[in-house]
Amino acid sequence: MAAGAGAETVTKACATGPAGRRPGPYDGRVAIRADRILLVDDEPRVRQVVSAYLEREGFKVDQAADAATAREFLAGPPPDLVVLDVMFPGASGLDLLADLRANSDVPVIMLTARSGEDDRIRGLELGADDYVVKPFSPRELVARIRTVLRRTRRRPQEGTIRHPDLEIDVSARQVWAEGRSVELTAKEFDLLAFLAGHPLQVFSRNVLLEEVWDSSAEWQDPATVTVHVRRLRTKLQPESGESRWLETVWGVGYRFRP
């Protein structure tokens, strides 16, 4: 990508924060684990500014200016996410994405400078998880990265989750409790599958909003979780209206007890 509006916008956005700002305290999002991002863009200024911003937010960043260098990184331990420019010399970002999807499901966010939809649609068809249009704000890119990481990490597992008297077919989205088929709404199923997939782990309502609803308490009422847990209990054991599997941990949240 030629230097210009994209780089200027990135630079301006990165400079808007207070001078010398250090990363804030952990906010419960994904950067606590120092997720590794592979940034593939042929423009040095874009790589420099975006990398600095991502590192300031707690990520580790590898940089590649072309497809060949990107492939070298991808041949080793896979990154947690790839930020991939559509246009650069040699093989395009779309070519690299197609090759990557043949062997890996690592999350990918595409960067495109084109105003048309063709690149974005093609990227999504090839398996991109999201896209950002240049010029863009690094703050927006960080938000997209965190959202994609959170979403892809809770992709439902295939097969069946089995606990005594409870069976959850994740692929078919069917539930049997004590040998009885249970009809659940989409979110009720997602909530049950998430909790049953993490037995004995306690999750606050705010964390469940992020993991299951792909939202946060800022935009959703945490009472939404309480209502869905109550409905699940009633549906799983209609005779008593209480479920032996979904346990309230007072003052904290909920957990699944096999």
N, C-alpha and C positions, 0 to 999 in steps of 0.2 A: 504494500500500500504506500503510495506516495505521501510524504509529510504534508500536513495541511490541517484541515478543519478537525479531523479526528484527533490528531496529536495535541492540537491546541485545546480542544475541549477536555481531553484527559488531563492535560497539565493544569488547566484552570480548576477543574474539579478537585484535583489532588491538593491544590494549594489553598483551598477555601477553609480548611480546618485550622485550629490554633497552631502556631509555630511550635515544632517540637512535641506535638501531641503524642503521648504514649498510648499503647493499647489499653483500653479500659478493662475493668474486671470481667471475668467470665460471665457471659449472659445466658448460659445454658444451651448455646448453639454449638455448631460442629467444630469451630476452629480450635477448641480446647485441645484436640488431639494433634495439632500441627499438621492438618491435612496437606498433602503434597499436590500441587497444581502444576500441570505442564502447560505453559503458555507458548503457543505457536503463532508467530506473527513476523513478517519480514521487516516491519518498521522498527528500527532500534529505539526511537523515542517512545513509541507506544509500549514496547516491552519494558523499558526502563521505568516509566511512570507507573504502569499497571503493576509490575513486580514490586516496586517500592510500596505501593498502597496495599497490596495483598499481604506482604510480609509484615507491614505495620498492623494489619488486622489478625495476625497470628498464623498465617499460612506459610508453608515452605513452597518456593517457586523454582521450577526448572524452566529455562528459556530455550526455544528453538526458532531459528530464522527461516527454516525450510523443511520440506517433508523428509529429506534424508536424515537430518539431525533429529527430528521428531521420532522417526522410526528407531533410531539408536536408543533413545530414552525408553520407548515403548517395548523394546526387546528385553529390557530388564524388568525389575519389580514395577508393576503397573502403578501409575499415579492414582490419586483418589478422584481426580477430575481433569479433563482436558479443555482448555479454552483455545479454540481453533479458528483462525482467520480463514475466510473463504478464498481470498485472492492472495497468492504469493508466487514467486517464480518457480518454474518447474511444475511438478504435480500440484494440482489445486487442493484446497482444503477439503473439497467434496470427494476427491479421489482418495485422500488420506483417510477420510471418515469411512468410506466404503471398505477400504482395506482393514481398518481397525474393527469395524463391525463384523467382519468375517471371522474374527478370532477373539473378540473381547466385548464385554458389555460395560466397560468403564464409561461413566457419564461424560457427555460432551456438550459444551456450550459453543455455538458458532458465532463468530463475529462477521458481519457483512456490512459493506459500505454502500451497497446498492439499495435504491429506494423501491425497486420492484419486488414482487413476491417470489419470483422463480427460484432464487437461491435459497430463501428461507423454506419454501415448500420442499425443494429437493433435499435440503439438509434434514428436515424432519422425516421425509420419506426414507432416507438412508439410515435413520436411527438417532439423530441428534436429540438431546433432551430439552434443549432450549436454544434461543438465539438472542443476540443483542445487536442492534443496528448502530453503526458508526455514523456520526460521533456519539460517544456515550460517556456517562459519568462512571468513574471507578466505584463510587458508592453503589450505583445500581448494579454493576457487575458483581460486587461482593454479595449483595442481597440475592441475586439470581443464583450464585454459586452455593450459598447456604441453603437456599430453597431446594435446588436440585439434589444436593448431597443428602438433605434430610428426606426428600421424597424417595430417592433411589435406595437408600438404606432401609427403608421400610417396605420395599417391594415385597408383596406376599410370596412366601416360599411355596414351592410346588409340592404336590402330594397331600398328605393328610396328617393333621395334628391329632394325636390320640392320647387321651387321659382316661382313667377309670370312669366308665359310664358316659363319657363325652367324646365324640368324634367330630372333627372339623375338616371337611374336604375343601382345601383352599382353592384348588383348581376349579372345582364344580360349584364352589360357594354354597355348600350344603352343610347342615349341622344336624347331628343326632344326639339327643340327650336321653340317657336311660332307655335307649332303643327306639325313641320316638323322634320323628322328623320335626325340626323346629324351623318355622318360617321367620326370617329376620330381614330387616331393611338393610340397605347397603352399608350404612354407617354402623349399625348394630353388629353386622358381621365383621366389619373391619376392626371394630373395637374388641370384640371377643377374640378374633384371630390374633391380634397384636398381644393382648394380655396372655392368652393361652400359649403363645409362642415364646413368652418370657416368664415362665412360672416362678412364683415366689418373689419376683422383683416388684418393688413398690414404685408406682408412678403417680406424680401429682396430677391434678386436673389440668394444670397449664401445660405440663409435658405431654399429656395425652392429646390436648388440643393441637400441639405441634406435630406429633407423630401420626395421629389418625385423621385429623381434620386439615392438616397442612396449613395451620393458622396459628394464632397466638392469642393470649388473653386480651391483648390490646384491641383485637378485632372481633373476638368471640367471647360470649359469656361462659365462664367456666361451669356455670350451672348446666350447660348443654351436656357435659360429661355425666353429671349426676343423674339427669333425666334418662340418658341412654343406659346407664348401669341399672337403674331401677327397672326399665323396660326389659333388659336382658334377663334380670333375675326372675321377673314374672313369666317370661316366655320359656326359660329353661326349666323352671319348676313351678308350673301354674297352680298346683295344688296348695303350695305354701306361700307363693309370691316371693320366696327368698331362694337364692342360689347358694349352694354350698361351695361353688367354685369362685365366685366373685366376692372378695373380702374387702371390707372397708378398714383402712388403717387410719384411725381418727387423728385429725390434725395434719395428715400427710397426703393420703390419696387412696389408691386402690391397688390390689394385687390379685393374681390368679393363684388359687391354692388347689393343686391336684387332689 
